[in-house]
Every structure is written in C-alpha cells, then in structure tokens.
Amino acid sequence: PLLTSVPVSVCCCLFILFLFLSELTGFIATEIVNELYVDDPDKDSGGKIEVNLNISLPNLHCELVGLDIQDEMGRHEVGHIDNSMKIPLNNGDGCRFEGHFSINKVPGNFHVSTHSATAQPQNPDMTHVIHKLSFGDKLQVHNVHGAFNALEGADKLSSNPLASHDYILKIVPTVYEDMSGKQRYSYQYTVANKEYVAYSHTGRIIPAIWFRYDLSPITVKYTERRQPLYRFITSICAIIGGTFTVAGILDSCIFTASEAWKKIQLGKMQ
C-alpha cells in the first residue's frame, strides 16, 4: 500500500539513500585481512633474504669503513663490497655507507667496522645515524603499518665514540597479497640495542656496529579483500525492505492515531 504520510515517505527515502551510500562505500573500499601461520613463505628465494642498509658515520674515513657478514652456516666474509657504495661526508672526515646484500635464513650477524681496513686506526669513532635497514621487498601499503624499517632515524651521535653497538633483531617474514593474487615478500623486525666498550686480556677490542639477527618461525600474511557482490545486493535489499516495513508500521500508527483524534474531536462537538 502507498504511504499516506508525505513526511514519512521523505524520511524513508533519505534514510535509504544514506544507508545505500554507506554500503556502497564499504563495497568499493578494500579491506586488509591478516593471518598468522608457521611456514617459509618465499620458498623460491633460495634460502636468502635481501638486505638494504644505509648508515652514516660522520667521524670515520671511508677507507676505514667495511661490512662483515657471518652466520651459523659457516659464512664469514670480511669487507663485503658487492652492491655497496661509500659517500664521503664532512670534507672526507666521515662516511655514508649504502649496501645491498643477501643473508642466509639462519641466525647470524652483519656488522660495520674497521676490520677490513689495511691499517687499524688508534681510536675509531663509531658514532652513527641509521637511515635505513630493511629486508626483502619494499612495501608501501596505506593500510599496513608495520615495523619494516624499525631502525630508521636511530641516532647514536652522542654515544661514546669508542663504544660498540649491538642491535638485536628478531625478523618476522611478511607476505602481502593484493587483489590480483600477486604476492610480495618482505620482513618486519623488532629491535633491542645496547652499547659498550669491550676489553680483552690484550686490551680494548676494536669497536663495531653489530646487527645480530634471528628469524621467527611465524609468518604474517596480509590479504586484500573486497566485499562480495552478492553480499552487497543482499544488504541493499535488506535496507530497502526493512525501511519500508518500518515506515509502513509508522504510517499505520500515525493514520490510526489521526483517525482516533478525529473521532474524539467529533464526540466533543456533539
């Protein structure tokens, strides 16, 4: 039956429009669903993880700066130079080291030090700023806020110049799957750090900036999803049907009340 109350009809239409637009916005937008499981997601990597390191040492000459890599598979590489670059700072008194290298998926460490230098300096200054330390593919997804570059901006310029720095990293494999089913593999990590001046029976140990890492067996997976069309249509039908049902009840109540009021008024007139 047609609604006899114009205000009720107008309110119904506005209410339906509001709910329709809300549902449409939810249908168009994508949501990010995350899950946890135990597995190695990137089995095609050959057991390797790509690392990107960008660090500045403003008080250490570039010819003294080197990268060393060690792990539990027996790798021991001193002075790694592949895919790396050293940029002089402060008129040559400092150095910015940028490196892109791979590590094995086993516990180990890589460290920036003077170990590979031909002649060791008397008092190497290991104060530094970390601009970037990331693992795997770069992920820039608006709805995913993770610790993909947790050490960005770490500033140790006010530290003891002769101190070593230990960054203890727990690396968590992360998978991002977009709407097309394409997967990207990255790694988040948590970090704890300490600094100390180390000594042995022969004297002070050469300081270094250590990044000691271990991998978590837990993988985090983010999946892009969109609300199915059938659910959107069902919601719209429910909105329209529910709104008109409620509006019909309201209209019936208003009509009944109006008729009762008219009878009361006629009774008073008689």
Contacts in CASP RR format, 6 or more apart in sequence:
PFRMAT RR
TARGET T0000
AUTHOR 0000-0000-0000
METHOD contacts of the structure
MODEL  1
PLLTSVPVSVCCCLFILFLFLSELTGFIATEIVNELYVDDPDKDSGGKIE
VNLNISLPNLHCELVGLDIQDEMGRHEVGHIDNSMKIPLNNGDGCRFEGH
FSINKVPGNFHVSTHSATAQPQNPDMTHVIHKLSFGDKLQVHNVHGAFNA
LEGADKLSSNPLASHDYILKIVPTVYEDMSGKQRYSYQYTVANKEYVAYS
HTGRIIPAIWFRYDLSPITVKYTERRQPLYRFITSICAIIGGTFTVAGIL
DSCIFTASEAWKKIQLGKMQ
3 9 0 8 1.000
3 12 0 8 1.000
3 247 0 8 1.000
3 248 0 8 1.000
3 251 0 8 1.000
4 251 0 8 1.000
4 255 0 8 1.000
5 250 0 8 1.000
5 251 0 8 1.000
5 254 0 8 1.000
5 255 0 8 1.000
8 247 0 8 1.000
8 248 0 8 1.000
8 250 0 8 1.000
8 251 0 8 1.000
8 254 0 8 1.000
9 247 0 8 1.000
11 247 0 8 1.000
12 243 0 8 1.000
12 244 0 8 1.000
12 247 0 8 1.000
15 243 0 8 1.000
16 239 0 8 1.000
16 240 0 8 1.000
16 243 0 8 1.000
19 239 0 8 1.000
19 243 0 8 1.000
20 236 0 8 1.000
20 239 0 8 1.000
23 232 0 8 1.000
23 235 0 8 1.000
23 236 0 8 1.000
23 239 0 8 1.000
24 232 0 8 1.000
26 227 0 8 1.000
27 226 0 8 1.000
27 227 0 8 1.000
27 229 0 8 1.000
27 232 0 8 1.000
28 226 0 8 1.000
29 226 0 8 1.000
30 143 0 8 1.000
30 179 0 8 1.000
30 224 0 8 1.000
30 225 0 8 1.000
30 226 0 8 1.000
31 143 0 8 1.000
31 224 0 8 1.000
31 225 0 8 1.000
31 226 0 8 1.000
31 227 0 8 1.000
32 141 0 8 1.000
32 143 0 8 1.000
32 144 0 8 1.000
32 222 0 8 1.000
32 223 0 8 1.000
32 224 0 8 1.000
32 225 0 8 1.000
33 222 0 8 1.000
33 223 0 8 1.000
33 225 0 8 1.000
34 220 0 8 1.000
34 221 0 8 1.000
34 222 0 8 1.000
34 223 0 8 1.000
35 220 0 8 1.000
35 221 0 8 1.000
35 223 0 8 1.000
36 218 0 8 1.000
36 219 0 8 1.000
36 220 0 8 1.000
36 221 0 8 1.000
37 218 0 8 1.000
37 219 0 8 1.000
37 221 0 8 1.000
38 217 0 8 1.000
38 218 0 8 1.000
38 219 0 8 1.000
39 219 0 8 1.000
40 105 0 8 1.000
40 173 0 8 1.000
40 219 0 8 1.000
41 173 0 8 1.000
41 175 0 8 1.000
41 183 0 8 1.000
41 185 0 8 1.000
41 219 0 8 1.000
41 221 0 8 1.000
42 173 0 8 1.000
42 175 0 8 1.000
42 185 0 8 1.000
45 105 0 8 1.000
45 185 0 8 1.000
47 104 0 8 1.000
47 105 0 8 1.000
48 102 0 8 1.000
48 103 0 8 1.000
48 104 0 8 1.000
48 105 0 8 1.000
49 102 0 8 1.000
49 103 0 8 1.000
49 104 0 8 1.000
49 105 0 8 1.000
49 135 0 8 1.000
49 136 0 8 1.000
49 171 0 8 1.000
49 187 0 8 1.000
50 100 0 8 1.000
50 101 0 8 1.000
50 102 0 8 1.000
50 135 0 8 1.000
50 136 0 8 1.000
50 137 0 8 1.000
51 99 0 8 1.000
51 100 0 8 1.000
51 101 0 8 1.000
51 102 0 8 1.000
51 103 0 8 1.000
51 110 0 8 1.000
51 133 0 8 1.000
51 134 0 8 1.000
51 135 0 8 1.000
51 136 0 8 1.000
52 99 0 8 1.000
52 100 0 8 1.000
52 132 0 8 1.000
52 133 0 8 1.000
52 134 0 8 1.000
52 135 0 8 1.000
52 136 0 8 1.000
53 67 0 8 1.000
53 97 0 8 1.000
53 98 0 8 1.000
53 99 0 8 1.000
53 100 0 8 1.000
53 101 0 8 1.000
53 110 0 8 1.000
53 112 0 8 1.000
53 132 0 8 1.000
53 133 0 8 1.000
53 211 0 8 1.000
54 96 0 8 1.000
54 97 0 8 1.000
54 98 0 8 1.000
54 99 0 8 1.000
54 130 0 8 1.000
54 131 0 8 1.000
54 132 0 8 1.000
54 133 0 8 1.000
55 96 0 8 1.000
55 97 0 8 1.000
55 112 0 8 1.000
55 128 0 8 1.000
55 129 0 8 1.000
55 130 0 8 1.000
55 131 0 8 1.000
55 133 0 8 1.000
55 209 0 8 1.000
56 89 0 8 1.000
56 94 0 8 1.000
56 95 0 8 1.000
56 96 0 8 1.000
56 97 0 8 1.000
56 128 0 8 1.000
56 129 0 8 1.000
56 131 0 8 1.000
57 65 0 8 1.000
57 94 0 8 1.000
57 95 0 8 1.000
57 96 0 8 1.000
57 97 0 8 1.000
57 112 0 8 1.000
57 125 0 8 1.000
57 126 0 8 1.000
57 127 0 8 1.000
57 128 0 8 1.000
58 89 0 8 1.000
58 90 0 8 1.000
58 93 0 8 1.000
58 94 0 8 1.000
58 127 0 8 1.000
58 128 0 8 1.000
58 129 0 8 1.000
58 157 0 8 1.000
59 90 0 8 1.000
59 93 0 8 1.000
59 94 0 8 1.000
59 125 0 8 1.000
59 127 0 8 1.000
59 161 0 8 1.000
60 94 0 8 1.000
60 95 0 8 1.000
60 114 0 8 1.000
60 121 0 8 1.000
60 124 0 8 1.000
60 125 0 8 1.000
60 126 0 8 1.000
61 92 0 8 1.000
61 93 0 8 1.000
61 94 0 8 1.000
61 95 0 8 1.000
62 86 0 8 1.000
62 87 0 8 1.000
62 88 0 8 1.000
62 92 0 8 1.000
62 94 0 8 1.000
62 95 0 8 1.000
63 117 0 8 1.000
64 95 0 8 1.000
64 114 0 8 1.000
64 117 0 8 1.000
64 121 0 8 1.000
64 124 0 8 1.000
65 86 0 8 1.000
65 95 0 8 1.000
65 97 0 8 1.000
65 112 0 8 1.000
65 114 0 8 1.000
66 79 0 8 1.000
66 80 0 8 1.000
66 97 0 8 1.000
66 112 0 8 1.000
66 113 0 8 1.000
66 114 0 8 1.000
66 115 0 8 1.000
66 116 0 8 1.000
66 117 0 8 1.000
67 79 0 8 1.000
67 80 0 8 1.000
67 81 0 8 1.000
67 84 0 8 1.000
67 97 0 8 1.000
67 99 0 8 1.000
67 101 0 8 1.000
67 110 0 8 1.000
67 111 0 8 1.000
67 112 0 8 1.000
67 116 0 8 1.000
68 76 0 8 1.000
68 77 0 8 1.000
68 78 0 8 1.000
68 79 0 8 1.000
68 80 0 8 1.000
68 110 0 8 1.000
68 111 0 8 1.000
68 113 0 8 1.000
68 115 0 8 1.000
68 116 0 8 1.000
68 208 0 8 1.000
69 75 0 8 1.000
69 76 0 8 1.000
69 77 0 8 1.000
69 80 0 8 1.000
69 101 0 8 1.000
69 103 0 8 1.000
69 109 0 8 1.000
69 110 0 8 1.000
70 76 0 8 1.000
70 77 0 8 1.000
70 108 0 8 1.000
70 109 0 8 1.000
70 110 0 8 1.000
71 103 0 8 1.000
71 104 0 8 1.000
71 106 0 8 1.000
71 107 0 8 1.000
71 108 0 8 1.000
71 109 0 8 1.000
72 106 0 8 1.000
72 107 0 8 1.000
72 108 0 8 1.000
73 104 0 8 1.000
73 106 0 8 1.000
75 104 0 8 1.000
78 115 0 8 1.000
78 116 0 8 1.000
79 115 0 8 1.000
79 116 0 8 1.000
80 101 0 8 1.000
80 110 0 8 1.000
82 101 0 8 1.000
83 99 0 8 1.000
83 100 0 8 1.000
83 101 0 8 1.000
84 97 0 8 1.000
84 98 0 8 1.000
84 99 0 8 1.000
84 100 0 8 1.000
84 101 0 8 1.000
85 97 0 8 1.000
85 98 0 8 1.000
85 99 0 8 1.000
86 95 0 8 1.000
86 96 0 8 1.000
86 97 0 8 1.000
86 98 0 8 1.000
87 95 0 8 1.000
87 96 0 8 1.000
87 98 0 8 1.000
88 94 0 8 1.000
88 95 0 8 1.000
88 96 0 8 1.000
89 95 0 8 1.000
89 96 0 8 1.000
97 112 0 8 1.000
101 110 0 8 1.000
103 110 0 8 1.000
103 213 0 8 1.000
105 215 0 8 1.000
106 215 0 8 1.000
107 212 0 8 1.000
107 213 0 8 1.000
107 214 0 8 1.000
107 215 0 8 1.000
108 212 0 8 1.000
108 213 0 8 1.000
108 214 0 8 1.000
109 210 0 8 1.000
109 211 0 8 1.000
109 212 0 8 1.000
109 213 0 8 1.000
110 211 0 8 1.000
111 208 0 8 1.000
111 209 0 8 1.000
111 210 0 8 1.000
111 211 0 8 1.000
112 128 0 8 1.000
112 208 0 8 1.000
112 209 0 8 1.000
113 126 0 8 1.000
113 206 0 8 1.000
113 207 0 8 1.000
113 208 0 8 1.000
113 209 0 8 1.000
114 120 0 8 1.000
114 121 0 8 1.000
114 124 0 8 1.000
114 206 0 8 1.000
114 208 0 8 1.000
115 206 0 8 1.000
115 208 0 8 1.000
120 206 0 8 1.000
123 161 0 8 1.000
123 162 0 8 1.000
124 161 0 8 1.000
124 162 0 8 1.000
124 206 0 8 1.000
124 207 0 8 1.000
125 161 0 8 1.000
125 162 0 8 1.000
126 156 0 8 1.000
126 159 0 8 1.000
126 161 0 8 1.000
126 162 0 8 1.000
126 163 0 8 1.000
126 164 0 8 1.000
126 165 0 8 1.000
126 207 0 8 1.000
126 208 0 8 1.000
126 209 0 8 1.000
127 156 0 8 1.000
127 157 0 8 1.000
127 158 0 8 1.000
127 159 0 8 1.000
127 161 0 8 1.000
128 156 0 8 1.000
128 157 0 8 1.000
128 165 0 8 1.000
128 209 0 8 1.000
129 153 0 8 1.000
129 154 0 8 1.000
129 155 0 8 1.000
129 156 0 8 1.000
129 157 0 8 1.000
130 151 0 8 1.000
130 152 0 8 1.000
130 153 0 8 1.000
130 154 0 8 1.000
131 152 0 8 1.000
131 153 0 8 1.000
132 149 0 8 1.000
132 151 0 8 1.000
132 152 0 8 1.000
133 149 0 8 1.000
133 150 0 8 1.000
133 151 0 8 1.000
133 152 0 8 1.000
133 211 0 8 1.000
134 148 0 8 1.000
134 149 0 8 1.000
134 186 0 8 1.000
134 187 0 8 1.000
135 148 0 8 1.000
135 171 0 8 1.000
135 186 0 8 1.000
135 187 0 8 1.000
135 189 0 8 1.000
136 185 0 8 1.000
136 186 0 8 1.000
136 187 0 8 1.000
137 184 0 8 1.000
137 185 0 8 1.000
137 186 0 8 1.000
138 148 0 8 1.000
138 186 0 8 1.000
139 148 0 8 1.000
139 174 0 8 1.000
139 176 0 8 1.000
139 184 0 8 1.000
139 186 0 8 1.000
141 176 0 8 1.000
141 222 0 8 1.000
144 176 0 8 1.000
144 222 0 8 1.000
146 188 0 8 1.000
147 188 0 8 1.000
147 189 0 8 1.000
147 190 0 8 1.000
148 174 0 8 1.000
148 186 0 8 1.000
148 187 0 8 1.000
148 188 0 8 1.000
150 188 0 8 1.000
150 189 0 8 1.000
150 190 0 8 1.000
150 191 0 8 1.000
151 167 0 8 1.000
151 191 0 8 1.000
154 193 0 8 1.000
156 165 0 8 1.000
156 195 0 8 1.000
159 165 0 8 1.000
159 195 0 8 1.000
160 195 0 8 1.000
160 197 0 8 1.000
162 197 0 8 1.000
162 204 0 8 1.000
162 207 0 8 1.000
163 195 0 8 1.000
163 196 0 8 1.000
163 197 0 8 1.000
163 207 0 8 1.000
164 195 0 8 1.000
164 196 0 8 1.000
164 197 0 8 1.000
164 198 0 8 1.000
164 205 0 8 1.000
164 207 0 8 1.000
164 208 0 8 1.000
164 209 0 8 1.000
164 210 0 8 1.000
165 193 0 8 1.000
165 194 0 8 1.000
165 195 0 8 1.000
165 207 0 8 1.000
165 208 0 8 1.000
165 209 0 8 1.000
165 210 0 8 1.000
166 193 0 8 1.000
166 194 0 8 1.000
166 195 0 8 1.000
166 196 0 8 1.000
166 210 0 8 1.000
166 212 0 8 1.000
167 191 0 8 1.000
167 192 0 8 1.000
167 193 0 8 1.000
167 209 0 8 1.000
167 210 0 8 1.000
167 211 0 8 1.000
167 212 0 8 1.000
168 191 0 8 1.000
168 192 0 8 1.000
168 193 0 8 1.000
168 212 0 8 1.000
169 189 0 8 1.000
169 190 0 8 1.000
169 191 0 8 1.000
169 211 0 8 1.000
169 212 0 8 1.000
169 213 0 8 1.000
169 214 0 8 1.000
170 189 0 8 1.000
170 190 0 8 1.000
170 191 0 8 1.000
170 213 0 8 1.000
170 214 0 8 1.000
170 216 0 8 1.000
171 187 0 8 1.000
171 188 0 8 1.000
171 189 0 8 1.000
171 213 0 8 1.000
171 214 0 8 1.000
171 215 0 8 1.000
171 216 0 8 1.000
172 187 0 8 1.000
172 188 0 8 1.000
172 189 0 8 1.000
172 190 0 8 1.000
172 216 0 8 1.000
172 218 0 8 1.000
172 219 0 8 1.000
172 220 0 8 1.000
173 185 0 8 1.000
173 187 0 8 1.000
173 215 0 8 1.000
173 216 0 8 1.000
173 218 0 8 1.000
173 219 0 8 1.000
173 220 0 8 1.000
174 185 0 8 1.000
174 186 0 8 1.000
174 187 0 8 1.000
174 188 0 8 1.000
174 219 0 8 1.000
174 220 0 8 1.000
174 221 0 8 1.000
174 222 0 8 1.000
175 183 0 8 1.000
175 184 0 8 1.000
175 185 0 8 1.000
175 186 0 8 1.000
175 219 0 8 1.000
175 220 0 8 1.000
175 221 0 8 1.000
175 222 0 8 1.000
176 183 0 8 1.000
176 184 0 8 1.000
176 186 0 8 1.000
176 221 0 8 1.000
176 222 0 8 1.000
177 183 0 8 1.000
177 221 0 8 1.000
177 222 0 8 1.000
177 223 0 8 1.000
177 224 0 8 1.000
178 184 0 8 1.000
178 224 0 8 1.000
179 224 0 8 1.000
179 225 0 8 1.000
179 226 0 8 1.000
188 220 0 8 1.000
189 213 0 8 1.000
197 204 0 8 1.000
197 207 0 8 1.000
198 204 0 8 1.000
198 205 0 8 1.000
198 207 0 8 1.000
199 205 0 8 1.000
END
